[in-house]
Amino acid sequence: MKVICLTGGLASGKSTVGTLLTEKGANIIDADKLGHRVYDPGTQAYREVIETFGDDVVADDQHIDRSALGSMVFGHPDELKKLTDIVWPEIRRLAELEIAGLDAIYPDGIVVLEAAVLFEAGWEDIGDEIWVVVVDRDVAIERSVNRDGSSREAVEKKLDAQLNNEERIGRSDFVIENNGDQQQLIDRVQQEWDRIS
């Protein structure tokens, strides 16, 4: 089995690339979705989050109130580090379990781990290759404002908090530039798919 780690910044198109790879037969593991699972009641991470941040992060339905938790950690680097130290290892464990399960079923298949925080979390070693989707900053801002309805200032703040394209490119095996139109992206993904399949 071949494991591709797919990453990229805000509005880069990494999810679109993931969808294109799924259409070609790859199995996608979305680290964001795994991140939601680690907060499920009864999990180790759930207990650790409550121990670390208190009962105020527990909603009436006993799930983690992600909004309340977010307000405690975003803009507070020390608190954010406490949270990522809890959840990132658990997301990695879940990803590795899913990869092992897929390997047992599809030993000749291709698995794509889509993870925006691949480098920040130290998950580079999970895959055989690292693909990064990059887009110019102005394009990312325009896409994010149009897609999410965010203000330009809010998008710029998010981009400033992320690794920049140069840092990602320097740590990746393959770069997919996504400044053009949809067909250019499809063609670039097809080129890489032909190489690995």
N, C-alpha and C positions, 0 to 999 in steps of 0.2 A: 504494500500500500504506500502511496505517496501522499505526504501531508504538506499542504501549502498553507503558510500563514499569510493572511491578507490583511493589510492595514492601510490607513490613510487618515487624513485629517477631516475636519468638519466640511461637509458638502463636497468632498472629493469625488464621490461616486463609488466608494468601496462596496456599498450594498448593491448597487447596480451591477458591478463586476461580479459579486457573489451570485446574483440572480442569473447572470449570463452563464456562469460556470455550472450552476445547478441545471440549467437547460441543456447543457452539454453532457450531463451525467455525473457531475461531482456531488458529493454529499457535503452540505454546509453545516458547520457548527457555529452558531452565533454567540459570541462571548457576552453580548449584552443580555440576551435571553437567559443565559446561564447565570448572569449577575442577578437577575430577578429571582431565580430559584434559590439562591443562597440565603435570601431573606425569609424563606418560608418558615412558619412557626415550627419549632421543634428541632431545627437544624442547629449545628454547632455555631455557625456564624450568627444566627438569630440570637442565640443566648449571649454570645460575646458582644454583639452590638448593644444589647440591653444592658449588660454589665458595664460597658464602657461609656455609653451615652445616656443611660437612665430610662426610666419608664415613660418619659415624655415622647419617646420615639415609637411607642406602641399605640396603634389606633384602636378604636372601639372593637373592631373585629379581630383583634389580637395580632394583626399583621403589622409589619414595620411601616410606619408612616414615612414614606420616602421624602415627602416634602419637608416634614419636620426635621428629619435627619439631614437633609440637604442644607437647610438653613443653619444647622449647627456646624457643618464642615466646610461649605464653600466660602472662600474668602478667609479661611482659617487653616493655613497649611499644616500646623501640628495636628489639628483635629482630623483633617482629611487624611493625613498619613496614618493615624490610628485606624481609620475606617478601611483604607486600602490594605493595611497590614492584616486585617481580618478577612476581607472579602476576596482579594486577589488570589491568595493560595487556594481558597475553596473553589473559585472559578476554574483555576488551573486543574485541580483534582477532577472536577466534573468534566472538563474538556478531555482530559486524558482517558477517563472512563468511556466517554463517547467514542473517542478514537479507537480504543481497544475493542469496543463492541462492533464498530464498523469494520475494523480489520478482520475480525472473526467471520463476518458475513461476506465482505468484499475484499479479499486479500490483494486483488489486483486493481482495486479502485483508487479513486482520488478523493481525498478529504480536504476541505478548505476550512480552516479556523479563521473566522472573520473577527478581528479584535482591534478596536480603535486604540487601545492602550497596550498593544503588544510589547512595545519597547519599555514603556514605563513600568509595566508589571514584570518584566524579565522573562517573558514567555518565548523568546526567539528560538530556544532550543527544542521546542515542541515539534517544529516542522522540518522538512527536508529543504524547503526553499521559503524565502520571504519575498512576497510581492507587495509593493507599495503603490497606491493610487495617489497621484498628486495633481493638484490644480493650482493655478495662480491665485494669489490671495484675493485679488479683486473679483475673480470669478467665484471663488468660495463665498465671499461676502454677498454678492448678488444672488447666487443660488439660495443661500441660507435665508436671506431677507425675503425672497419670493416664496420659498417653500414653507418656511416656518412662521412667517409674519414677524420675525424678530426685528428689533431696531438694528441699524448699522453698528451703533456703539456696543450693543450687547454681543453681536457677532464678533466684532473686533476683539472684545475682551476674551471671548472663548478661544479665538485663534491665538491670541497672545499667551494663553495659558497652556497651549499645546506645543509639542515639538514642531519645529518648522520643517518645510519640505527637504531642505538640505540635510538636516539631521536624519530624517527618515531614509532618504535616498542613500546616504552613506552607510546605513546598516542593513540595506536590502539587497537581494540578489537580482530582482527584476523590477523595473519601473514602468508603470502604465500612466502616461500623461493623459489627462482628461480635460483639456482646455477646448477641445473641438466639439463636433457634433456627435450624436448618438452612433452614427455609422462608423465614424473613426474609432470610437471606443469598442464597438463590436468587432471591428477588424483587428484591433490590437489584442483583444482578449482571444480571438480565434488564433492569432499567430502564436501566442503563448500556449494555448490549449494543444495546438498541433505539435508543439515541441515536447510537451510532457505526456501526451496520451499515446 
